[in-house]
Amino acid sequence: MSNETGSRARQRIQALLDGGSFVEIGAGVTARSTDFNLTQKPTPSDGVITGYGVIDGGLVYVYSQDASVLGGSMGEMHAGKIVNLYKLAMKTGAPVIGLLDCAGLRLEEAADALHGFGQIYLAQTEASGVIPQITGIFGMCGGGMALIPALTDFTLMEEEGKLFVNSPNALAGNIDSKCDTASAAFQAEEAGLVDFAGSEEQVLAQMRRLFTLLPANNEDDMSYAECGDDLNRVIPDLASCVSDPALMLPRISDSQIYFEVKPDYGKDMVTALIQLGGSTVGAVANRSVLYDAQGNESEKYDGVLSARGARKAAEFIEFCDAFSIPVVSFTNVKNYKATKCSEANMAKAAAKMVYAFANATTPKVNVITGYAYGTAALAMNSKAIGADLVYAWPEAKVGMMDSKSAAKILYGDQGSEVIREKGQEYDRLQNSLEAAVRRGYVDTVFEPENTRKYLIGALEMLFSKRESRPDKKHGTV
């Protein structure tokens, strides 16, 4: 029986859950295979501790792999315990959190272990969109194990952990000292799989924060939570934060509650969970400038939409829609990113974001905070693709493109003075917020400082929203 308090797997559970709330399931399970003298090796709990407890009073199912037992390797009974936990979670409608630290497939049980992997994949697939799934990676998570966090909704990773399908040294022309593709930094910044990376203590603390912002299941109504913040709070400095939503969104949220998703990937797009009027809301916002901790400009994005940013947004919107979490977008975009690498993925990624916004039936509100030019702006939850309400700040620019560029296209052979005059005319006629309001593309214009109360009012009005889509098995985008 693996009941020693010193087990790292058990300590992680204790740090994650409310004190004294963990109840173990299947503590007496051990490996049943007899091949390769496996019976002579102790396998307490078959290398994974499973059970349930509470976080901030909410029920959650947890499994934690024990690297001290055969390296935490995945065997038949090990996999069966995880699958059983998923079955319980689906019956009771509660989230599953997995704490991974695994040497991979248990070679002594090859066929049975491999089948067990597949059963976990199936359980995760069936649970997707029904209950939230969160994964924490501590130590190793390689090969087929890497698919497990990829099948969950959120992945958090201890900064010394390793996540890979193929190890860095198995990649042609690469070694880990050249590019550590298994590192938390690579998986967060380049792969976009990891939502947060930090120390073990930080990962567990962030898991607790994230859990409190999520519904228990796809039928859970979180709209009745108390809000200790002023619903009509005015935010005088909000307009000064428009370029970096990571500064703007906490100011809008109840008591500055803010959880950014994938902050190191596709940084031109910010996706975050906030709270408005006591309810969790998904925020999707264009970023033109990234500020560092000292308040200095760290990176600039020129108001463009990148393939990575669009892909990140699409995945986040689909998650929010699955759990009926309202989505609020903040549009400030001029064009698509124009690089060879981006062009290889841009159309498909932008299309996925358009599809995610258009297909979502959860309440959708858009606020134009700066530029809203061309089809890049259309993709950002515009009225044309199904936004329930579109708001704008008074200085917003809505139109096809920058007026100077448009004038150059239309009057490029008529001299600089004509281009200047026609640019001003184009700006007045085609990039006019007033024209967008007259045509119904923008519903209301208000001062930035009133953003919070308008959003809360809109979401209260949309609370009972019901919308259906054409009858079909599923889309194919």
Buried (B, 14 or more C-beta within 10 A) or exposed (E): EBEEEEBBBBBBBBBBBBEEBBEBBBBEBBBBBEEEEBEEEEBBBBBBBBBBBBBEEBBBBBBBBBBBBBBBBBBBBBBBBBBBBBEBBBEEBBBBBBBBBBBBBBEBBBEBBBEBBEBBBEBBEEBBBBBBBBBBBBBBBBBBBBBBBEBBBBBBBBBEBBBBBBBBEEBEEBEBEEBBBBBBEBBBBBBBBBBBBBEBEBBBBBBBBBBBBBBBBEEBEBBEEEBEBEBEBEBEEBBEBBBBBBBBBBBBBBEEBBBBBBBBBBBBBBBBBBBBBBBBBBBBBBBBBBBEEEEEEEEEBEBBBBBBBBBBBBBBBBBBBBBBBBBBBBBBBBBBBEEEEBEEBBEEBBBBBBBBBBBBEBBBBBBBBBBBBBBBBBBBBBBBBBBBBBBBBEBBBBBBBBBBBBBBEBBEEEEEEBBBBBBEEBBEEBBBBEBBBEEEBBBEBBBBBBBBBBBBBBBBEBEEBEEEEEEEEEEEE
